[in-house]
């Protein structure tokens, strides 16, 4: 399997014949702005159509990834977005914005890589990538111990601490996207936003809100 165009962000996983893919158009560029610095540890509660789950982020695991995730949460970026790629026994992925103009803006603000200090074990959260220094907005949660991703530059920056059973229940019936399957075409999703997903894949679960957990409450 290979990318069909340079606008695809993909990293091949020969062992599982699956790819962690995150499309972008135009290709990502380095963010010239000074990044937001996140707290050393913070939690985010996701309210979804299947129920809530909470992730705990550790900045020392992957500082740039933790900072970008914090920036996206503060921006309420993930509100009303779909889990567009759910593959049982592999990953749950999201982060394509409902508004194509917003998506295009964030795609110009890729962040530099972090060293991989933690394994992609079940329940960890990691950004999708298209090779060196291309992370933007699309995280995934590992549904299994995906240790093979460690040597390929996927740097976990947190883990699910509440509600992993909810993550396991997210709708996976559409499978992977093209060219491996008939699920969400990420290029079309980026170009058309939620309108495309809702019209073609109505059973997908979505994020209602994603908010920082204040004062330890969840």
C-alpha positions as a Markdown table, in Angstrom:
| # | Residue | x | y | z |
|---|---|---|---|---|
| 1 | Unk | 0.0 | 0.0 | 0.0 |
| 2 | Unk | 1.2 | 3.5 | -0.8 |
| 3 | Unk | -0.1 | 7.0 | -0.7 |
| 4 | Unk | -2.1 | 8.0 | -3.7 |
| 5 | Unk | -1.0 | 11.6 | -3.6 |
| 6 | Unk | 1.5 | 13.8 | -1.7 |
| 7 | Unk | -1.3 | 15.4 | 0.2 |
| 8 | Unk | -1.8 | 12.1 | 2.1 |
| 9 | Unk | -0.1 | 11.8 | 5.5 |
| 10 | Unk | 0.5 | 8.1 | 6.0 |
| 11 | Unk | 2.9 | 5.7 | 7.7 |
| 12 | Unk | 2.8 | 2.1 | 6.5 |
| 13 | Unk | 2.5 | -0.7 | 9.1 |
| 14 | Unk | 3.6 | -3.8 | 7.1 |
| 15 | Unk | 3.0 | -6.2 | 10.1 |
| 16 | Unk | -0.7 | -5.4 | 10.2 |
| 17 | Unk | -1.1 | -4.2 | 6.6 |
| 18 | Unk | -2.7 | -1.1 | 8.1 |
| 19 | Unk | -1.8 | 2.5 | 7.9 |
| 20 | Unk | -2.1 | 5.3 | 10.4 |
| 21 | Unk | -3.3 | 8.0 | 7.9 |
| 22 | Unk | -4.1 | 11.6 | 8.3 |
| 23 | Unk | -4.8 | 13.6 | 5.2 |
| 24 | Unk | -3.7 | 17.1 | 4.6 |
| 25 | Unk | -4.2 | 19.7 | 1.9 |
| 26 | Unk | -2.0 | 21.7 | 1.4 |
| 27 | Unk | 0.9 | 19.7 | 2.8 |
| 28 | Unk | 1.7 | 20.6 | 6.4 |
| 29 | Unk | 4.3 | 23.3 | 7.2 |
| 30 | Unk | 6.1 | 24.1 | 10.4 |
| 31 | Unk | 4.3 | 26.3 | 12.7 |
| 32 | Unk | 6.2 | 29.7 | 12.9 |
| 33 | Unk | 4.3 | 30.7 | 16.1 |
| 34 | Unk | 5.6 | 30.0 | 19.6 |
| 35 | Unk | 3.6 | 27.0 | 20.9 |
| 36 | Unk | 1.5 | 27.1 | 23.9 |
| 37 | Unk | 3.1 | 25.3 | 26.9 |
| 38 | Unk | 0.8 | 22.9 | 28.7 |
| 39 | Unk | 0.9 | 22.0 | 32.4 |
| 40 | Unk | 3.1 | 19.1 | 33.4 |
| 41 | Unk | 0.1 | 16.9 | 33.8 |
| 42 | Unk | -3.5 | 17.5 | 32.8 |
| 43 | Unk | -6.7 | 15.7 | 32.1 |
| 44 | Unk | -9.3 | 16.0 | 29.4 |
| 45 | Unk | -12.9 | 14.7 | 29.5 |
| 46 | Unk | -14.4 | 13.7 | 26.2 |
| 47 | Unk | -18.2 | 13.6 | 26.2 |
| 48 | Unk | -19.2 | 11.3 | 23.2 |
| 49 | Unk | -22.3 | 9.7 | 21.8 |
| 50 | Unk | -21.3 | 6.5 | 23.5 |
| 51 | Unk | -20.5 | 8.1 | 26.9 |
| 52 | Unk | -17.6 | 9.9 | 28.6 |
| 53 | Unk | -13.9 | 9.0 | 28.8 |
| 54 | Unk | -11.0 | 10.8 | 30.3 |
| 55 | Unk | -7.4 | 11.0 | 29.1 |
| 56 | Unk | -4.4 | 12.1 | 31.3 |
| 57 | Unk | -1.6 | 13.9 | 29.5 |
| 58 | Unk | 2.0 | 13.7 | 30.6 |
| 59 | Unk | 4.1 | 16.5 | 29.2 |
| 60 | Unk | 7.4 | 14.8 | 30.0 |
| 61 | Unk | 6.4 | 11.9 | 27.7 |
| 62 | Unk | 6.2 | 14.0 | 24.6 |
| 63 | Unk | 6.3 | 17.8 | 25.3 |
| 64 | Unk | 5.4 | 19.1 | 21.8 |
| 65 | Unk | 2.5 | 16.6 | 21.4 |
| 66 | Unk | 1.2 | 17.5 | 24.9 |
| 67 | Unk | 1.4 | 21.2 | 24.1 |
| 68 | Unk | -0.4 | 20.9 | 20.8 |
| 69 | Unk | -3.2 | 18.8 | 22.3 |
| 70 | Unk | -3.6 | 21.3 | 25.1 |
| 71 | Unk | -3.8 | 24.1 | 22.5 |
| 72 | Unk | -6.5 | 22.2 | 20.5 |
| 73 | Unk | -8.5 | 21.5 | 23.6 |
| 74 | Unk | -8.4 | 25.2 | 24.7 |
| 75 | Unk | -9.5 | 26.1 | 21.2 |
| 76 | Unk | -12.5 | 23.6 | 21.5 |
| 77 | Unk | -11.3 | 22.2 | 18.3 |
| 78 | Unk | -12.6 | 18.7 | 18.9 |
| 79 | Unk | -16.2 | 19.7 | 19.7 |
| 80 | Unk | -18.7 | 18.1 | 17.3 |
| 81 | Unk | -16.1 | 15.9 | 15.5 |
| 82 | Unk | -16.4 | 12.3 | 14.4 |
| 83 | Unk | -14.3 | 9.3 | 15.3 |
| 84 | Unk | -13.8 | 8.8 | 11.5 |
| 85 | Unk | -11.5 | 5.7 | 11.7 |
| 86 | Unk | -12.2 | 2.9 | 14.2 |
| 87 | Unk | -10.5 | -0.4 | 13.6 |
| 88 | Unk | -11.1 | -3.0 | 16.2 |
| 89 | Unk | -7.9 | -4.4 | 17.8 |
| 90 | Unk | -5.9 | -1.4 | 16.4 |
| 91 | Unk | -6.8 | 2.2 | 16.8 |
| 92 | Unk | -9.5 | 4.9 | 17.2 |
| 93 | Unk | -8.7 | 8.1 | 15.3 |
| 94 | Unk | -10.2 | 11.5 | 15.0 |
| 95 | Unk | -9.4 | 15.2 | 14.4 |
| 96 | Unk | -10.7 | 16.1 | 10.9 |
| 97 | Unk | -12.5 | 19.4 | 11.6 |
| 98 | Unk | -16.1 | 19.9 | 10.7 |
| 99 | Unk | -15.2 | 23.2 | 8.9 |
| 100 | Unk | -12.8 | 22.7 | 5.9 |
| 101 | Unk | -11.5 | 26.2 | 6.3 |
| 102 | Unk | -10.5 | 25.5 | 9.9 |
| 103 | Unk | -8.9 | 22.2 | 8.9 |
| 104 | Unk | -6.9 | 23.9 | 6.2 |
| 105 | Unk | -5.5 | 26.5 | 8.6 |
| 106 | Unk | -4.4 | 23.9 | 11.1 |
| 107 | Unk | -2.8 | 21.8 | 8.4 |
| 108 | Unk | -0.3 | 24.6 | 7.9 |
| 109 | Unk | 0.8 | 24.4 | 11.5 |
| 110 | Unk | 2.6 | 21.1 | 11.9 |
| 111 | Unk | 4.8 | 20.5 | 15.0 |
| 112 | Unk | 8.2 | 19.1 | 15.3 |
| 113 | Unk | 8.7 | 15.5 | 16.4 |
| 114 | Unk | 9.1 | 14.2 | 20.0 |
| 115 | Unk | 11.4 | 11.3 | 20.9 |
| 116 | Unk | 9.4 | 8.2 | 21.6 |
| 117 | Unk | 9.7 | 7.6 | 25.3 |
| 118 | Unk | 6.6 | 5.5 | 25.9 |
| 119 | Unk | 5.3 | 2.4 | 24.1 |
| 120 | Unk | 2.1 | 2.5 | 22.1 |
| 121 | Unk | 0.4 | 0.2 | 24.6 |
| 122 | Unk | -3.4 | -0.2 | 24.8 |
| 123 | Unk | -5.1 | 2.9 | 26.0 |
| 124 | Unk | -2.3 | 5.4 | 25.1 |
| 125 | Unk | -3.0 | 8.5 | 23.0 |
| 126 | Unk | -0.6 | 9.4 | 20.1 |
| 127 | Unk | -0.7 | 11.8 | 17.2 |
| 128 | Unk | -0.9 | 10.4 | 13.6 |
| 129 | Unk | 2.0 | 11.4 | 11.4 |
| 130 | Unk | 3.2 | 11.5 | 7.8 |
| 131 | Unk | 6.9 | 11.1 | 8.5 |
| 132 | Unk | 9.2 | 13.6 | 10.2 |
| 133 | Unk | 7.7 | 16.8 | 11.7 |
| 134 | Unk | 4.2 | 16.5 | 10.3 |
| 135 | Unk | 1.9 | 16.2 | 13.3 |
| 136 | Unk | -1.1 | 18.5 | 13.3 |
| 137 | Unk | -4.6 | 17.7 | 14.8 |
| 138 | Unk | -5.3 | 14.0 | 14.5 |
| 139 | Unk | -4.7 | 11.8 | 17.6 |
| 140 | Unk | -5.5 | 8.1 | 17.9 |
| 141 | Unk | -6.0 | 5.9 | 20.9 |
| 142 | Unk | -4.4 | 2.4 | 20.8 |
| 143 | Unk | -7.0 | -0.3 | 21.2 |
| 144 | Unk | -4.2 | -2.9 | 21.6 |
| 145 | Unk | -0.5 | -3.1 | 22.4 |
| 146 | Unk | 0.9 | -1.7 | 19.2 |
| 147 | Unk | 4.5 | -1.8 | 20.1 |
| 148 | Unk | 5.5 | -2.0 | 16.4 |
| 149 | Unk | 4.6 | 1.7 | 16.2 |
| 150 | Unk | 7.3 | 2.7 | 18.6 |
| 151 | Unk | 10.1 | 2.4 | 16.2 |
| 152 | Unk | 8.2 | 4.4 | 13.5 |
| 153 | Unk | 8.1 | 7.7 | 15.4 |
| 154 | Unk | 4.7 | 7.5 | 17.0 |
| 155 | Unk | 5.2 | 9.2 | 20.4 |
| 156 | Unk | 2.4 | 8.7 | 23.0 |
| 157 | Unk | 1.7 | 11.7 | 25.1 |
| 158 | Unk | -1.0 | 10.4 | 27.4 |
| 159 | Unk | -3.4 | 7.6 | 28.2 |
| 160 | Unk | -7.0 | 6.9 | 28.9 |
| 161 | Unk | -7.6 | 6.8 | 32.7 |
| 162 | Unk | -11.4 | 6.5 | 32.7 |
| 163 | Unk | -13.8 | 5.0 | 30.2 |
| 164 | Unk | -11.6 | 2.8 | 28.1 |
| 165 | Unk | -14.6 | 0.5 | 27.8 |
| 166 | Unk | -16.4 | 3.5 | 26.1 |
| 167 | Unk | -13.6 | 3.8 | 23.6 |
| 168 | Unk | -13.9 | 0.1 | 22.8 |
| 169 | Unk | -17.6 | 0.6 | 22.0 |
| 170 | Unk | -17.2 | 3.3 | 19.4 |
| 171 | Unk | -18.8 | 2.3 | 16.1 |
| 172 | Unk | -16.3 | 0.4 | 13.9 |
| 173 | Unk | -18.6 | -1.1 | 11.2 |
| 174 | Unk | -17.4 | 1.0 | 8.3 |
| 175 | Unk | -13.8 | -0.2 | 8.6 |
| 176 | Unk | -10.7 | 1.5 | 7.2 |
| 177 | Unk | -10.8 | 4.1 | 4.5 |
| 178 | Unk | -9.6 | 3.9 | 0.9 |
| 179 | Unk | -7.6 | 2.3 | -0.6 |
| 180 | Unk | -7.7 | -0.5 | 2.0 |
| 181 | Unk | -11.5 | -0.3 | 2.7 |
| 182 | Unk | -14.7 | 1.6 | 2.1 |
| 183 | Unk | -14.8 | 3.7 | 5.2 |
| 184 | Unk | -14.2 | 7.5 | 5.4 |
| 185 | Unk | -12.1 | 9.0 | 2.7 |
| 186 | Unk | -10.0 | 11.4 | 4.6 |
| 187 | Unk | -9.3 | 13.7 | 1.6 |
| 188 | Unk | -13.1 | 14.1 | 1.0 |
| 189 | Unk | -13.7 | 14.6 | 4.8 |
| 190 | Unk | -11.1 | 17.4 | 4.9 |
| 191 | Unk | -12.6 | 19.1 | 1.9 |
| 192 | Unk | -16.2 | 18.8 | 2.9 |
| 193 | Unk | -16.2 | 18.5 | 6.7 |
| 194 | Unk | -19.0 | 16.9 | 8.7 |
| 195 | Unk | -21.4 | 17.2 | 5.7 |
| 196 | Unk | -19.6 | 14.4 | 3.9 |
| 197 | Unk | -19.3 | 12.2 | 7.0 |
| 198 | Unk | -22.9 | 12.6 | 8.1 |
| 199 | Unk | -24.2 | 12.0 | 4.6 |
| 200 | Unk | -22.2 | 8.8 | 4.0 |
| 201 | Unk | -21.4 | 7.4 | 7.4 |
| 202 | Unk | -24.3 | 8.2 | 9.7 |
| 203 | Unk | -23.6 | 5.5 | 12.3 |
| 204 | Unk | -20.2 | 6.9 | 13.3 |
| 205 | Unk | -19.9 | 8.1 | 16.9 |
| 206 | Unk | -18.8 | 11.7 | 17.6 |
| 207 | Unk | -17.3 | 13.9 | 20.2 |
| 208 | Unk | -19.9 | 16.3 | 21.7 |
| 209 | Unk | -17.3 | 18.2 | 23.8 |
| 210 | Unk | -13.7 | 17.9 | 24.9 |
| 211 | Unk | -12.8 | 19.9 | 28.0 |
| 212 | Unk | -10.0 | 20.2 | 30.5 |
| 213 | Unk | -10.8 | 18.7 | 33.8 |
| 214 | Unk | -10.6 | 21.4 | 36.5 |
| 215 | Unk | -9.5 | 20.8 | 40.1 |
| 216 | Unk | -9.4 | 17.0 | 39.6 |
| 217 | Unk | -13.1 | 16.7 | 38.9 |
| 218 | Unk | -14.3 | 14.4 | 36.1 |
